[in-house]
């Protein structure tokens, strides 16, 4: 829950910006957050599993319970089994969230944003103020508890210096999804053309018209605009690109591989987190949490980068995902094997020793090149 709240903070700023001029800001913001929860749960679950495992093993190590367990003949793999069980449960949960809840939630979020955009433009016009959009200036008023807006006055400046003046008794405001431009559908109105010489030329009466284009006043588009709105079952059926021809076959298959890889990654996390949480010695380190989170984020970004290459067709859709997961699996195997069966130093301690050896070698090389550096070092130690 903590990881989920942290991830939602940044998106909340954008949500507040979107609903700032909505007629129902609280309700619209709530709907957006609810629709976004599956997306951020897919990120928060691996992070929570990694942090929880590292913190638990770290606490057991600091209290010497881990050493006592090893002395009693309990293996590290036996102590890892509960985390493996949790990861298996989380795999099923993640497959359901990313495969079904996320696509539907993403579509619902876009639908609410589309609706809020319409409400925002309508709210501005209903305030009875002059609103400029491009070379047109709108003014409208509305009566309380009535649908639509009106009467309406539109002042348009033409390229030749002339004017178009339009009035209408009422209208409905919608927003083009592709461009975000407002489209005002008018009814029972009149149009006047004013020449650059300031003379009125003709009068046009109409029963219905549309300003800035025409649009069908229908519900939001159907789900399936891109691969992120398709469920895993739909992606699997569309592997050849015949079910949803508007979606690229490479993008479809790359998204499917990414979802499976993220679920598989959860099975590897216990074997990464447990070694990172082990601490021996009198001065245990807390770097495991930092290194674990950074490792997880790097792996997530690497998978997304591979998926983007596969979606563009630069490489086969599978090639951006599974070679990376194979390398990670081999690396995890050796790290866990060294901690569980060889009783070697924890991975982070090995890294610290390796860095210390490098620093020691650099100092020896400096002394060999410049003997004065050794004299300075001895004086500094004596002074301290």
N, C-alpha and C positions, 0 to 999 in steps of 0.2 A: 504493500500500500504506500509505503514511503517512496519507493522508486517511481511508482505510478504518479504520485502527486508532483514529484520533482519534474518528471517528463511533461506533465500537463501545464506547468507554469508558463513556459514559453508560448505555447499555443493559446493559452487564455488571453494573452495580450492581443493577439490577432482577432480572437473571437470578440473581445470587447470593442475593438475597432469596427468590426463588421456590424455589430448590433447597436452601435452608438446612436443611430438614427432610426432604429426599428420601432414600430408601434408596440411591440411586446418584447422588450429586450431580455427580461428574465426568462421567459418561456423559450425564446429562440436560443439563448445561450445554453440553457439546460439541455435542449435537444441536441445541440452541436456537441457538447461534452459527452453526452451519453453515446452518440454515434462514433465518437473518437476513442472511447474506452477500449474497444477491441484492438485497435491499432497500437495503442501504447501498452496494452497488456502483453502483446507479442514481444515488446522490448523489455518490459519490466520483469517478466517471468524468468528469463535467463539471468538477468542481473540479480534478482532476488535469490535465485538458487545458488549462484556463484558466491554472493556475499554471505548468505546464511551458512553455507558449507565451510567457507574459510574461517568465519568467526567462531563456529562451533569447534572445529579442529584446533584453532588457535587457543581457545579457552582450555580445552582438554590438555593441550601441550603445556601451557603455562602452569597449570595446577599439577603437573607431573603424572596425571592419570594415564597419559599415553605411554609413558615409560613403564608405569606399573602394569599396564595391559600387555605390553610387549614382554615384560618379565614373566607374566603369567601364561604366556604362550598364545595370546590372542593376536592374530595377524592384522595388518593394516587393511587388507582386503575385507576381512570380516567386519571391521569397523566402518568400512565404506558401503556395505550392503544397504543400510537404511537410506543413504543418499541416492544410491542407484535405484531403489524402489520409488523414491520420490520423483526422480528424473523420468522414470517410465510412466508414472501417472501424469507428469507434466507434458510428456510427449503427446499423449492422447488429447490432453486439454489444449495444447498448442495447435495440433492439427485441426481441431474443431474451431478454435478462435481464428487462426489465420486462413483456414480454408473456407469458412462459411460466415462467421460473424464479421470479420474485417471487410470483405467485399460488400456485404449488405450495409454495414455501418458507414463505409466510405460513400456509397451511393446516397444513403440517408443524409449524410453531412452536406453533400453537394446540393441535394434537394432543398435543404433548409437554407443554405447560403443563397440559392436562387430565389427562394421565396422572400428572404430578408432584403435582397437587393430591390425587388419590386416594392416591398413595403417602405424601404428607405426613400425611393424616389417619390412614392405616393405621399409619404409623410411630409416631405419638403414642399410639395405642391399644396397639400392641404393646409399648410401654415399660412396661406394667403400672401406669399412673398413672390417677388420676381425671381425666377430661376432661369439662368442662362445655360444652354446646352448647344455648343457649337456656335452657329450664326443665328440661332433662334433664342428668343426670350419668351418664357412661359409665365402666365399668371392664371391661377385658378383658385376658386373658393369652393367650399363644400358645406352642406348643412349637417348638423349633428345627427348621428344615428341613421345615416343614409349611405347606400353603397355608391361607389364611383365618386367622381369629382366633377365640379362644374358650378356655375358657368366658367368657360375657358376663353382666354385671350392669348393669341400667339403672334409675335412680332418677328418677322424673318427678314434679314438683310440679304439681298441678292448680289451676285458678282458684278452686275452692270450698274449698281447703285440704286436700283429700285427696291421696292418692299413688297412683301406678301403679308397681309393681315388676315388672320383667321379667327373666327369666333364660333363657339359651339355651346349648346345648352348643357351638355354633359359628356363625360368620357371615362374611359378605363385605361389605366396605365399598366404596361407590362415592360419587361426588359429582355432584350435579345440575349440568349445564353452565350452565343459565340463572341459577341463584342461587348456586351454589357451596356449598350446604348438604350436609352428609353424609347419606347414606342407608345405613342398616345393615340388610342382609338377613339375617334370623335363620332358624335351622332347629333343630328338636327343642328347643322351649322351653316355658316356662310363664309365665303372667301373673297377677298378684295385684292386687286393688283394695283400698286402705286408705282408709276413710272418715275425715272430719274428727274423728270420735270415736275414732279409733285402733283400729277393729275391721276385721278382714279379711273382705271380702265376696266370696266365690267364688274359684274357681281356673279358669283357662283354659289348656288345653294346645293346642299347635299344632305342626304339622310344618314350616311355613314362614310367615314373616311379614316385614314391612318396617317399620322405624321411620323417622319423619319423611317418609314418602311412599313411593311405589312407582316403580321405575325398571327398565327392561330392562337386564340386564347384557350389553350388546352393545358393539361397537367404537365408536369416536368417529364422530360424524355424518359424512355425506357432504360432500365439498367443494362449495362454491357457496353458502355462507351469505350472502355479500354480494358486491358487484362486485369487491372487491379480491382475492377468491379465484378469479376467473374469468380464463382466459387471454384474450389479445386476439382469438383466433379465436372463442371463446365469446361475448365481448362483441359482436363483429361480427354473429354469428348472432342475438343477443338484442336487436338494435336496436329492434325493435317490442315487446319485453317478452313474447313468446309462449313462448320456450324456458324461461326462468326467471321465471315470473310473480311470484314472491315478491320479486324485485328491481325497484326502480323503474326505469321506462324512462329518466327523466332522469338518475338516478344512473349507469345503465349507459352511456349515451352520453357523459356528461361524463367518466367514467373513460377511455373509449376516446379521446376527443379529447385528454385530458391526456397519455396515453402517446405519441400521435403527435407532439404539440407538444414534448415533452421530447426526442424524437429529432431533430426539426427544429432545435431550439435548438443542438444540437451543431454543426450546419453553420454557425451564426452565430458561434460562439465564436472561431474564428481571426480573423475580421474585427473582433472586439472586443478580443481579447488583443494582437494585433500592434500596433495604435496605442497601447495602454496601456503596452507595453514599450519604445517608442521613447524615447530620451533623447538630446538634443543639448546642447551647451554644456559648460562646464568643471565645473559642479556638477550632475551628473545626479541625478534624484530617484528614490527607490524606492517612491513612493506608488502606482505602478501595481499592485503586488501587492495592496495593501490595497483600492484602489478596485475592482479586478477581482473580488476575492472578495465584497466587499459587493454589487456589481452583480449577480453571479450569484445570491447568496442572496436578494436582493430580487426578482429575476425568478422564482426558484423559488417563493417565498412568494406572489407575485402570481398565478402560475398555479394554485397550490393554492386560493387564495381564489376565483378565477374558477370553478374546478371545483366548489367547494362551493356557490356561488350557482347554478350550473347543475344540480347534483344536487338542490337543494331546489326547483327549478322557479321560482325568482325571475326568472331570465332563461333563454333557450334554452341548451341545453348547449354549443353552439359559441360563443355570444356571450361567454362568460367566458374563452375561450382565444384564439381567432384574431384578434380585433381588437387584443388586446395584442401578439400576435406580429407583426402587421402594423406596428404602431407601432415595435416594436423593430427590425424589418427596415429600415424607412425611416431610423431613427436611426443604425443601424449603417452603412448605405450612405453617408450623409453624413460620418460620422466617418472611415471608411476612405478615402473619396474625397479628403477634405481632406489626409490623411496620404500617400496614394500618388500622387496625380496633381497636386495643387496645391503640394506640398512646403511646406506650411504648418507652423506649430509643432505639436508633438505635442498631443493633446487635453488632457492633464494640465497641460502648460505654458500652454495657452490659458486653462484654468480659473484657474491661479495668477496669470496676468497680469490676468485679469478681476477677480479678488478684490483684487489690488494696486491696480488703477485705482479700484475702489470705495472702498478705504481712503483713497486719495489725494484723491478727491473729497470724502469726509467731512471730512478734515483742512482742505481749502480752505474748506468751508462753515463749519467751526468758527472758522477765522481771520476769515472775513468777518463772522461774527456777533460774535465777541469778539476784537479785535486783541491783547488781553493774552495769549491762547493762543499767538500767534506768538512773542512775547517770551520766554515760558516755554520754548517749543520750541527757540529759538535758544540760550538759556542752557544748556539741558540738553545740546545738541550740543557747545557750547564746553567744558563741564565734562567730558564724556566724552572 
